[in-house]
Amino acid sequence: MPSYLQIENISKSYGPKILFEHIGFNINEGDKIALIAPNGTGKTSLLRILAGKDSSDSGGRILFLKDIRIAFLEQEYEYDPDLTVWDQIVKDSAVWTEHLDLEHLAAYETRIRQLSGSFGIGNPSRLMKELSGGEVKRVALIVMLASEADFYIMDEPTNHLDIDAIEFLENYLSHARCTLLMVTHDRYFLDSVANIVMELDHGNVYVYKGDYENYLEKRQERIENYNAETDKVRNLLRRELEWMHASPCARTGKAKARKNAFYELQDRASQVYRTNKLSLEEIGAASRLGTKIIDCKHLGLSLDGKPLVKDFTYNFQRYERVGIVGGNGTGKTTFINVLTGNTGPGFPFEVTGTVERGESLNIGYYRQDGMSFDEDQTVLETVNDTHLLGRFMFPHDMLNNRIRKLSGGEKRRLYLLTILMRQPNLLVMDEPTNDLDIVTLNVLEEYLREFKGTLIIVSHDRHFLDRLVEHIFIFNGDGTVKDFVGSYSQYRASLGQSKGLPKSQPKGGSTSSPAVPASTGPASAAGNALKGPRKLTYKEQRELEQLEKDIESLSVEKAELETRMNGGLTDHEELQRVSCRFSEVSDLLDAAETRWLELSI
């Protein structure tokens, strides 16, 4: 496989904090890489440098294969709130479409229609400012995937997406013939999409082929080998130290080279691999929990006459562990705001029925939008406990950092500390995995597994749900809430579906027409993919096998034609003939790949 990208000698620091220094690595065609590192250690900075949005402090070299097209998905999508969804997509797609002829432009718009249907973007005439965070992320993904770029750089692509959208994206990327570098905290997504794990650790880069479990195993081997080498160096240092002390330099005229070697050994012997690890052991136990938690009787929620929850009756129990799932905009956050009493003045939803809370409840509510720090305060001014801050991976040299200088993940970790240090006995967590790194999530999972209280979690992270909850409320988007006893994976299995495949159209999407203005065509193949797998007929199976052969031959022909066009053809008629055939082959390949995707999923 050719090398798509060669990185040499790049560095990044902010003030005295060095994120990485003089690092280098290669990315080959077809690599699908998950970049892993603790929050605040430079993942996003590295992606921005590779995408050309930032620069290396040390110069260095970033060399892409000629004519590679790169698409970059940032964590926060910048958009014009007053544009319609369609106009925003067209505006941000201009970099990809400005040189296309009418035929290729039509094909591009077809891809946008297909992806819009697949991601459940309903009315494309809605204004961007009316969209939820998950819907905004879907628009950003449509712009990226429609480009069919050679190399995708993606920073937390699953943040804010509901599970159906995540599983569609997961299936799309795992089948796509693209090269990918992504940061993700979603372990199921990582294992389904990535074939390489790249770790940014103590300013260095380490590459591991395989899945996340293999990465953990090989990483531990690396650390043990490094520390074993340190032990050997220390043994040698002891012998050299005895030699240095045996005869003072003034009397013996010791060899200068040997003395220099001693000091190098001394420096290496001091290097023991230590990992800064989040510790929740000293947070303290949950406060005592009474028998009454939250009792709901005939609870109803609606907005402008549209029901989100209808006639919900349920008594939450002590030590219960509940997961809440559903599409974006189905009322999950509104529901837990009502449960916890966070309705306040200006709450726009109509609430019917009753919600009664136990007198002994001490609610810790980790909210998606709950961070309200004073950005000019320091870390220590925000949480005046140096010991707890240290256990939460805020060492002494960070205590005087202003909140505004923290990464998104570091702010989330600090916010988590402010919630847990209150020692709640009812812990409500609304999308707690967004912006937290995998290492932190692993520790948080272990803490929550031992949590001595009631736990309610709204999450799109399937691994997180599988590890922590005992039953699930499924918000269907029409006001009904289904209660399923078991894990999320068991729920999917109960529907006769396999984890990791698209399941159903995300709420708000259309299954009958493409989501573009003035379009009345049939639903796209990609849009129908969200309806779930079905058994192929014999004829369809034969068609799928032939499509795989056609795609391979068309891809080869397309590459050969492209090489000929770029090779300096001087015969005008021959160049025109080759160009026409290239256009035909490209369209045939697009159609074949679309049909293959429809049959495959």
C-alpha positions as CSV (number, residue, x, y, z in Angstrom):
1,M,0.0,0.0,0.0
2,P,1.4,3.5,-0.8
3,S,2.1,5.9,2.0
4,Y,-0.6,8.5,2.0
5,L,1.0,10.7,4.7
6,Q,4.5,11.0,6.1
7,I,5.0,13.1,9.3
8,E,8.5,14.0,10.5
9,N,9.7,16.1,13.4
10,I,6.5,17.9,14.4
11,S,5.9,19.4,17.8
12,K,3.3,21.4,19.7
13,S,3.3,23.1,23.1
14,Y,1.2,25.8,24.8
15,G,3.3,27.9,27.1
16,P,5.4,25.6,29.3
17,K,3.2,22.6,28.5
18,I,4.7,20.3,25.8
19,L,2.0,18.2,24.1
20,F,4.4,16.3,21.8
21,E,7.9,16.9,20.5
22,H,9.7,15.8,17.4
23,I,7.3,13.0,16.6
24,G,6.9,11.2,13.3
25,F,4.8,8.4,11.7
26,N,3.4,7.2,8.4
27,I,-0.2,6.5,7.4
28,N,-0.7,4.1,4.5
29,E,-3.6,3.9,2.0
30,G,-6.4,1.9,3.6
31,D,-5.3,2.5,7.2
32,K,-8.2,3.2,9.5
33,I,-6.6,4.5,12.6
34,A,-8.0,5.4,16.0
35,L,-5.9,7.9,17.9
36,I,-6.0,7.4,21.7
37,A,-4.6,9.6,24.4
38,P,-5.8,11.2,27.7
39,N,-7.6,14.5,27.5
40,G,-5.3,17.5,27.2
41,T,-2.3,15.7,25.7
42,G,-2.6,16.9,22.1
43,K,-5.0,14.7,20.1
44,T,-7.0,17.5,18.7
45,S,-3.9,19.7,18.2
46,L,-2.3,16.8,16.2
47,L,-5.4,16.4,14.0
48,R,-5.5,20.2,13.3
49,I,-1.9,20.2,12.3
50,L,-2.4,17.4,9.8
51,A,-5.5,19.0,8.4
52,G,-3.6,22.3,7.9
53,K,-5.7,24.2,10.5
54,D,-2.6,24.7,12.8
55,S,1.1,24.5,12.5
56,S,4.0,22.6,14.1
57,D,6.2,24.6,16.5
58,S,9.3,22.8,15.2
59,G,8.6,23.1,11.5
60,G,9.1,19.5,10.5
61,R,7.5,17.9,7.5
62,I,4.0,16.8,6.6
63,L,4.1,15.1,3.2
64,F,0.8,13.9,1.5
65,L,0.7,11.7,-1.5
66,K,0.2,13.9,-4.6
67,D,-3.5,15.0,-5.2
68,I,-4.8,13.3,-2.1
69,R,-8.1,14.9,-1.1
70,I,-8.5,15.5,2.6
71,A,-11.7,16.1,4.6
72,F,-11.6,17.2,8.2
73,L,-14.4,16.9,10.8
74,E,-13.8,19.1,13.8
75,Q,-15.5,18.5,17.1
76,E,-17.4,21.7,16.8
77,Y,-19.0,22.4,13.4
78,E,-19.0,26.1,12.4
79,Y,-22.2,27.1,10.7
80,D,-24.3,30.1,9.9
81,P,-27.4,29.8,12.2
82,D,-29.6,31.7,9.7
83,L,-28.9,29.4,6.7
84,T,-31.2,26.5,5.9
85,V,-29.8,23.0,6.2
86,W,-29.7,22.6,2.5
87,D,-27.9,26.0,1.9
88,Q,-25.4,25.2,4.7
89,I,-24.6,21.9,3.0
90,V,-24.2,23.5,-0.4
91,K,-22.1,26.3,1.1
92,D,-19.7,23.9,2.8
93,S,-19.6,21.6,-0.2
94,A,-18.4,24.3,-2.5
95,V,-14.8,23.4,-2.0
96,W,-15.6,20.0,-3.5
97,T,-18.1,21.0,-6.2
98,E,-16.7,24.2,-7.7
99,H,-14.8,22.4,-10.4
100,L,-17.4,19.8,-11.3
101,D,-19.3,19.7,-14.6
102,L,-23.0,19.4,-14.5
103,E,-23.0,15.6,-14.7
104,H,-20.7,15.2,-11.8
105,L,-22.5,17.9,-9.8
106,A,-25.7,16.0,-10.2
107,A,-24.0,12.8,-8.9
108,Y,-22.7,14.8,-6.0
109,E,-26.2,16.1,-5.1
110,T,-27.4,12.5,-5.3
111,R,-24.9,11.5,-2.7
112,I,-26.1,14.4,-0.5
113,R,-29.7,13.1,-0.9
114,Q,-28.7,9.6,0.0
115,L,-26.7,10.6,3.1
116,S,-29.5,13.0,4.2
117,G,-32.0,10.2,4.1
118,S,-29.6,7.9,5.9
119,F,-28.9,10.3,8.7
120,G,-32.5,11.2,9.1
121,I,-32.3,14.9,8.2
122,G,-35.9,15.7,7.7
123,N,-37.0,19.1,6.4
124,P,-34.0,20.6,4.6
125,S,-35.6,24.0,4.7
126,R,-35.2,24.2,8.5
127,L,-32.8,26.8,9.8
128,M,-29.5,25.6,11.2
129,K,-30.3,27.4,14.5
130,E,-33.3,25.2,15.0
131,L,-31.3,22.0,15.0
132,S,-30.3,19.9,18.0
133,G,-26.6,19.2,18.6
134,G,-27.0,15.8,17.1
135,E,-28.6,17.1,14.0
136,V,-25.8,19.7,13.5
137,K,-23.3,16.9,13.8
138,R,-25.2,14.9,11.1
139,V,-25.0,17.9,8.7
140,A,-21.3,18.1,9.3
141,L,-21.0,14.4,8.5
142,I,-23.1,14.7,5.3
143,V,-20.7,17.4,4.0
144,M,-17.7,15.2,4.8
145,L,-18.9,11.9,3.4
146,A,-20.5,13.4,0.3
147,S,-17.0,14.6,-0.7
148,E,-15.8,11.0,-1.0
149,A,-12.4,12.3,0.0
150,D,-9.4,10.0,-0.1
151,F,-8.4,10.7,3.5
152,Y,-10.8,11.5,6.4
153,I,-9.6,13.2,9.6
154,M,-12.4,13.0,12.2
155,D,-12.4,14.4,15.8
156,E,-15.0,12.6,17.9
157,P,-17.4,11.8,15.1
158,T,-19.9,10.1,17.3
159,N,-20.3,12.9,19.8
160,H,-24.0,14.0,20.1
161,L,-25.2,11.4,17.6
162,D,-28.0,9.0,18.7
163,I,-27.3,5.3,18.5
164,D,-29.0,4.7,15.1
165,A,-26.9,7.4,13.5
166,I,-23.8,6.1,15.1
167,E,-24.5,2.6,13.8
168,F,-25.1,3.9,10.3
169,L,-21.8,5.8,10.3
170,E,-20.0,2.8,11.8
171,N,-21.3,0.6,8.9
172,Y,-20.6,3.2,6.3
173,L,-16.9,3.7,7.4
174,S,-16.2,0.1,7.9
175,H,-17.2,-0.7,4.3
176,A,-15.8,2.5,2.7
177,R,-12.5,2.2,0.8
178,C,-11.0,5.3,2.5
179,T,-8.1,6.1,4.7
180,L,-9.1,7.4,8.1
181,L,-7.5,9.0,11.2
182,M,-10.0,9.6,14.0
183,V,-10.2,10.3,17.6
184,T,-13.1,8.5,19.3
185,H,-14.1,7.4,22.8
186,D,-16.7,4.9,21.5
187,R,-15.2,1.4,21.9
188,Y,-17.7,-0.5,19.9
189,F,-17.3,2.1,17.1
190,L,-13.5,1.9,17.4
191,D,-13.4,-1.9,17.1
192,S,-15.9,-2.0,14.2
193,V,-14.1,0.7,12.1
194,A,-10.4,0.9,13.0
195,N,-7.7,-1.6,12.1
196,I,-4.9,0.3,13.8
197,V,-4.7,2.0,17.2
198,M,-2.3,4.8,17.5
199,E,-1.4,6.0,21.0
200,L,0.0,9.5,21.8
201,D,1.8,8.9,25.2
202,H,4.2,11.1,27.0
203,G,4.9,13.0,23.8
204,N,5.6,10.0,21.7
205,V,3.6,8.0,19.2
206,Y,3.1,4.2,19.3
207,V,1.3,2.2,16.7
208,Y,-0.6,-1.1,17.3
209,K,-2.3,-3.2,14.6
210,G,-5.6,-4.7,15.7
211,D,-8.5,-3.8,18.0
212,Y,-8.6,-2.1,21.4
213,E,-8.1,-5.2,23.5
214,N,-5.0,-6.0,21.5
215,Y,-3.8,-2.4,22.0
216,L,-4.2,-2.8,25.8
217,E,-2.3,-6.1,25.8
218,K,0.6,-4.8,23.6
219,R,0.8,-1.5,25.5
220,Q,1.2,-3.3,28.8
221,E,4.0,-5.4,27.3
222,R,5.7,-2.2,26.1
223,I,5.5,-0.6,29.5
224,E,6.8,-3.8,31.2
225,N,9.7,-4.1,28.8
226,Y,10.6,-0.5,29.3
227,N,10.6,-0.8,33.1
228,A,12.6,-4.1,32.9
229,E,15.2,-2.3,30.9
230,T,15.3,0.4,33.5
231,D,15.9,-2.2,36.2
232,K,18.9,-3.6,34.1
233,V,20.3,-0.1,33.8
234,R,20.0,0.5,37.5
235,N,21.9,-2.7,38.2
236,L,24.7,-1.6,35.9
237,L,24.6,1.9,37.5
238,R,25.2,0.4,40.9
239,R,28.4,-1.2,39.7
240,E,29.5,1.9,38.0
241,L,28.7,3.9,41.1
242,E,30.9,1.6,43.1
243,W,33.7,2.1,40.6
244,M,33.3,5.9,40.7
245,H,33.5,5.9,44.5
246,A,36.3,3.4,44.7
247,S,39.0,5.8,43.5
248,P,38.6,9.6,43.5
249,C,39.0,11.1,40.1
250,A,41.9,13.3,41.3
251,R,44.0,10.3,42.1
252,T,43.2,7.8,39.4
253,G,42.6,9.9,36.3
254,K,39.5,7.9,35.4
255,A,38.7,7.7,31.7
256,K,36.6,10.7,30.6
257,A,34.4,8.5,28.3
258,R,33.6,6.1,31.2
259,K,32.6,9.1,33.4
260,N,30.4,10.5,30.7
261,A,28.8,7.0,30.2
262,F,28.1,6.9,34.0
263,Y,26.1,10.2,33.8
264,E,24.1,8.9,30.8
265,L,23.3,5.7,32.8
266,Q,22.3,7.9,35.8
267,D,19.8,9.8,33.6
268,R,18.3,6.6,32.0
269,A,18.0,4.9,35.4
270,S,15.7,7.7,36.6
271,Q,13.2,7.1,33.8
272,V,10.5,4.8,35.1
273,Y,7.2,4.7,33.2
274,R,4.5,6.2,35.2
275,T,0.9,6.7,34.1
276,N,-1.2,9.6,35.4
277,K,-4.4,7.7,36.2
278,L,-7.7,9.1,37.3
279,S,-8.7,7.7,40.7
280,L,-12.2,7.8,42.1
281,E,-11.4,5.8,45.2
282,E,-11.4,8.7,47.6
283,I,-14.6,10.5,46.4
284,G,-16.4,8.9,49.3
285,A,-19.5,6.8,49.5
286,A,-23.0,7.9,48.4
287,S,-25.1,9.5,51.2
288,R,-27.7,7.2,52.8
289,L,-30.6,6.5,50.4
290,G,-34.2,6.1,51.7
291,T,-36.8,3.7,50.3
292,K,-38.5,6.3,48.2
293,I,-36.6,7.5,45.1
294,I,-38.8,9.0,42.4
295,D,-42.4,8.0,41.8
296,C,-44.0,9.0,38.4
297,K,-47.8,8.7,37.9
298,H,-49.3,9.3,34.5
299,L,-46.5,11.6,33.6
300,G,-47.0,13.4,30.2
301,L,-44.6,15.8,28.4
302,S,-45.5,17.8,25.3
303,L,-44.3,20.8,23.3
304,D,-46.7,22.8,21.2
305,G,-49.2,19.9,21.2
306,K,-46.6,17.3,20.2
307,P,-46.3,14.5,22.8
308,L,-42.8,13.5,23.9
309,V,-44.0,11.2,26.8
310,K,-47.5,9.9,27.2
311,D,-48.9,8.4,30.5
312,F,-45.6,7.3,32.0
313,T,-46.0,5.5,35.3
314,Y,-43.0,4.1,37.1
315,N,-41.5,4.0,40.6
316,F,-37.7,4.1,40.5
317,Q,-36.1,1.8,43.1
318,R,-33.1,1.9,45.4
319,Y,-29.8,0.9,43.7
320,E,-31.6,0.6,40.4
321,R,-29.5,1.1,37.2
322,V,-31.5,2.5,34.3
323,G,-30.4,3.4,30.8
324,I,-32.3,5.8,28.5
325,V,-32.0,5.6,24.8
326,G,-33.8,7.1,21.8
327,G,-33.3,9.3,18.8
328,N,-32.2,13.0,18.9
329,G,-35.2,15.1,19.9
330,T,-37.3,12.3,21.4
331,G,-37.4,14.0,24.8
332,K,-34.8,12.1,26.9
333,T,-33.1,15.2,28.4
334,T,-36.5,16.9,29.0
335,F,-37.7,13.8,30.8
336,I,-34.8,13.7,33.2
337,N,-35.0,17.5,33.8
338,V,-38.6,16.8,35.0
339,L,-37.5,13.9,37.1
340,T,-34.8,15.9,38.8
341,G,-36.9,19.1,39.1
342,N,-34.8,21.1,36.7
343,T,-37.7,22.9,35.0
344,G,-37.4,26.4,36.3
345,P,-38.9,29.6,34.8
346,G,-39.4,29.6,31.1
347,F,-39.5,25.8,30.8
348,P,-41.4,25.5,27.5
349,F,-42.8,22.0,27.9
350,E,-46.3,21.2,29.2
351,V,-46.1,18.7,32.1
352,T,-49.1,16.6,33.2
353,G,-49.3,13.9,35.9
354,T,-47.2,13.8,39.1
355,V,-43.5,13.3,40.0
356,E,-42.8,12.7,43.7
357,R,-39.2,12.6,45.0
358,G,-37.9,10.9,48.2
359,E,-36.9,13.2,51.1
360,S,-33.5,11.6,51.4
361,L,-32.5,12.2,47.8
362,N,-29.2,13.8,47.1
363,I,-29.2,14.2,43.4
364,G,-26.1,14.5,41.3
365,Y,-27.0,15.6,37.8
366,Y,-24.3,15.5,35.2
367,R,-25.8,17.5,32.3
368,Q,-24.8,17.9,28.7
369,D,-24.9,21.6,29.0
370,G,-24.4,21.8,32.7
371,M,-20.8,23.3,32.8
372,S,-21.1,26.9,33.9
373,F,-17.5,27.6,35.1
374,D,-16.1,31.1,35.4
375,E,-13.6,30.8,32.6
376,D,-11.2,33.3,34.4
377,Q,-11.1,31.2,37.5
378,T,-8.2,28.8,38.1
379,V,-8.6,25.1,38.6
380,L,-7.9,25.4,42.3
381,E,-10.4,28.3,42.7
382,T,-13.1,26.1,41.1
383,V,-12.4,23.0,43.3
384,N,-10.4,24.0,46.4
385,D,-9.1,20.5,47.2
386,T,-5.5,19.8,45.9
387,H,-5.7,16.2,46.9
388,L,-8.9,15.4,45.0
389,L,-7.7,17.4,42.0
390,G,-4.6,15.3,42.0
391,R,-6.6,12.2,42.0
392,F,-8.6,13.6,39.0
393,M,-5.4,14.1,37.0
394,F,-5.0,17.8,37.8
395,P,-1.3,17.9,39.0
396,H,0.2,20.9,40.9
397,D,1.5,22.5,37.7
398,M,-2.1,22.8,36.4
399,L,-3.8,24.1,39.6
400,N,-3.2,27.8,38.6
401,N,-4.4,27.3,35.0
402,R,-7.4,29.3,34.0
403,I,-10.5,27.3,33.1
404,R,-10.4,28.8,29.6
405,K,-7.0,27.1,28.9
406,L,-8.3,23.6,29.6
407,S,-9.2,21.2,26.8
408,G,-12.9,20.2,26.4
409,G,-12.2,16.8,28.0
410,E,-10.3,18.4,30.9
411,K,-13.3,20.7,31.6
412,R,-15.6,17.7,31.5
413,R,-13.4,15.9,33.9
414,L,-13.4,18.8,36.3
415,Y,-17.2,19.1,36.0
416,L,-17.5,15.4,36.8
417,L,-15.4,16.0,40.0
418,T,-17.8,18.8,41.1
419,I,-20.7,16.4,40.7
420,L,-19.2,13.4,42.5
421,M,-17.6,15.2,45.4
422,R,-21.1,16.0,46.6
423,Q,-21.6,12.3,47.3
424,P,-25.0,12.0,45.6
425,N,-27.2,8.9,46.2
426,L,-29.1,9.4,42.9
427,L,-26.7,10.0,40.0
428,V,-28.3,11.2,36.8
429,M,-25.9,11.4,33.8
430,D,-26.9,12.9,30.5
431,E,-24.4,11.8,27.8
432,P,-21.4,11.5,30.2
433,T,-19.1,10.0,27.6
434,N,-19.0,13.1,25.3
435,D,-15.4,14.6,25.3
436,L,-14.0,12.1,27.9
437,D,-11.1,9.9,26.8
438,I,-11.3,6.1,26.9
439,V,-9.0,5.8,29.8
440,T,-11.1,8.1,31.9
441,L,-14.3,6.3,30.8
442,N,-12.8,2.9,31.9
443,V,-12.2,4.3,35.4
444,L,-15.6,6.0,35.5
445,E,-17.2,2.7,34.6
446,E,-15.5,0.8,37.4
447,Y,-16.6,3.5,39.9
448,L,-20.2,3.4,38.7
449,R,-20.3,-0.4,38.8
450,E,-19.6,-0.1,42.6
451,F,-21.8,3.0,43.1
452,K,-24.1,2.5,46.1
453,G,-27.0,4.5,44.9
454,T,-29.5,4.7,42.1
455,L,-28.1,5.4,38.6
456,I,-29.9,6.9,35.6
457,I,-27.9,7.2,32.4
458,V,-28.8,8.8,29.1
459,S,-26.2,7.7,26.6
460,H,-25.4,6.8,23.0
461,D,-22.3,4.8,24.1
462,R,-23.3,1.2,23.7
463,H,-20.3,-0.2,25.6
464,F,-21.0,2.1,28.5
465,L,-24.6,1.1,28.7
466,D,-23.8,-2.6,28.4
467,R,-21.4,-2.4,31.3
468,L,-23.6,-0.4,33.7
469,V,-27.4,-0.7,33.2
470,E,-29.9,-3.5,34.1
471,H,-32.8,-2.3,32.1
472,I,-33.5,0.3,29.4
473,F,-36.2,2.9,28.7
474,I,-36.5,3.3,24.9
475,F,-38.0,6.6,23.8
476,N,-39.7,5.9,20.5
477,G,-40.4,9.6,19.5
478,D,-44.2,9.3,19.4
479,G,-44.7,9.6,23.2
480,T,-44.4,6.0,24.0
481,V,-41.6,4.7,26.3
482,K,-40.8,1.0,26.2
483,D,-39.2,-0.7,29.2
484,F,-36.7,-3.5,28.3
485,V,-35.1,-5.6,31.0
486,G,-31.5,-6.3,30.0
487,S,-28.5,-4.6,28.4
488,Y,-28.5,-2.5,25.2
489,S,-27.0,-5.4,23.2
490,Q,-29.6,-7.7,24.5
491,Y,-32.3,-5.3,23.4
492,R,-30.9,-5.2,19.9
493,A,-30.6,-8.9,19.9
494,S,-34.3,-9.2,20.9
495,L,-35.2,-7.3,17.7
496,G,-33.3,-10.0,15.7
497,Q,-30.5,-7.6,14.7
498,S,-26.8,-7.7,15.1
499,K,-24.8,-5.1,17.0
500,G,-23.0,-2.6,14.8
501,L,-25.5,-2.6,11.8
502,P,-27.9,0.2,11.1
503,K,-31.2,-0.5,12.8
504,S,-33.9,2.0,12.1
505,Q,-34.4,5.4,10.6
506,P,-33.4,8.1,13.2
507,K,-36.4,10.0,14.5
508,G,-37.4,13.0,12.3
509,G,-36.1,11.4,9.1
510,S,-38.1,10.5,6.1
511,T,-38.2,7.0,4.7
512,S,-40.1,7.9,1.5
513,S,-38.2,10.7,-0.2
514,P,-34.8,12.3,-0.3
515,A,-34.3,15.1,2.1
516,V,-33.6,17.9,-0.4
517,P,-35.8,20.8,-1.6
518,A,-38.4,20.1,-4.3
519,S,-37.4,16.5,-4.7
520,T,-39.9,13.7,-5.3
521,G,-37.6,10.8,-6.2
522,P,-37.5,7.4,-4.5
523,A,-35.8,6.8,-1.2
524,S,-32.0,6.4,-1.5
525,A,-30.4,3.1,-1.0
526,A,-28.3,4.5,1.8
527,G,-31.5,5.8,3.4
528,N,-33.1,2.4,3.3
529,A,-30.1,0.9,4.9
530,L,-31.3,2.1,8.2
531,K,-34.3,-0.3,8.1
532,G,-32.0,-3.2,9.0
533,P,-30.7,-6.3,7.4
534,R,-32.8,-8.8,5.6
535,K,-32.1,-12.2,4.0
536,L,-31.1,-11.9,0.3
537,T,-32.9,-13.9,-2.4
538,Y,-30.8,-16.2,-4.6
539,K,-31.0,-13.6,-7.4
540,E,-29.8,-10.8,-5.1
541,Q,-27.0,-12.9,-3.8
542,R,-25.7,-13.5,-7.3
543,E,-26.1,-9.8,-8.0
544,L,-24.0,-9.0,-5.0
545,E,-21.3,-11.3,-6.1
546,Q,-21.2,-9.8,-9.6
547,L,-21.2,-6.3,-8.1
548,E,-18.1,-7.0,-6.1
549,K,-16.3,-8.1,-9.3
550,D,-17.6,-5.1,-11.2
551,I,-16.5,-2.7,-8.5
552,E,-13.0,-4.2,-8.6
553,S,-12.7,-4.0,-12.4
554,L,-14.2,-0.5,-12.6
555,S,-11.8,0.8,-9.8
556,V,-8.8,-0.6,-11.8
557,E,-10.1,1.0,-15.0
558,K,-10.8,4.3,-13.3
559,A,-7.2,4.4,-11.9
560,E,-5.7,3.6,-15.3
561,L,-7.8,6.3,-17.0
562,E,-6.8,8.8,-14.4
563,T,-3.1,7.9,-14.9
564,R,-3.5,8.4,-18.6
565,M,-5.2,11.8,-18.2
566,N,-2.5,13.0,-15.8
567,G,0.3,11.6,-18.1
568,G,0.2,14.4,-20.6
569,L,-1.9,13.1,-23.5
570,T,-1.3,15.4,-26.5
571,D,-3.8,14.0,-28.9
572,H,-6.9,16.2,-28.3
573,E,-9.4,13.5,-29.6
574,E,-7.8,10.8,-27.5
575,L,-7.8,13.0,-24.4
576,Q,-11.5,13.7,-25.0
577,R,-12.3,10.0,-25.5
578,V,-10.4,9.1,-22.3
579,S,-12.1,11.9,-20.3
580,C,-15.6,10.8,-21.4
581,R,-14.8,7.2,-20.5
582,F,-13.5,8.3,-17.1
583,S,-16.8,10.1,-16.5
584,E,-18.8,7.0,-17.5
585,V,-16.7,4.7,-15.3
586,S,-17.0,7.0,-12.3
587,D,-20.8,7.0,-12.6
588,L,-20.9,3.3,-13.1
589,L,-18.7,2.8,-10.1
590,D,-20.9,5.2,-8.0
591,A,-24.0,3.3,-9.0
592,A,-22.4,-0.1,-8.3
593,E,-21.1,0.9,-4.9
594,T,-24.5,2.3,-3.9
595,R,-26.3,-0.9,-5.0
596,W,-23.6,-3.0,-3.2
597,L,-24.2,-1.0,0.0
598,E,-28.0,-1.5,-0.3
599,L,-27.6,-5.2,-0.7
600,S,-24.8,-5.6,1.9
601,I,-26.8,-4.0,4.8
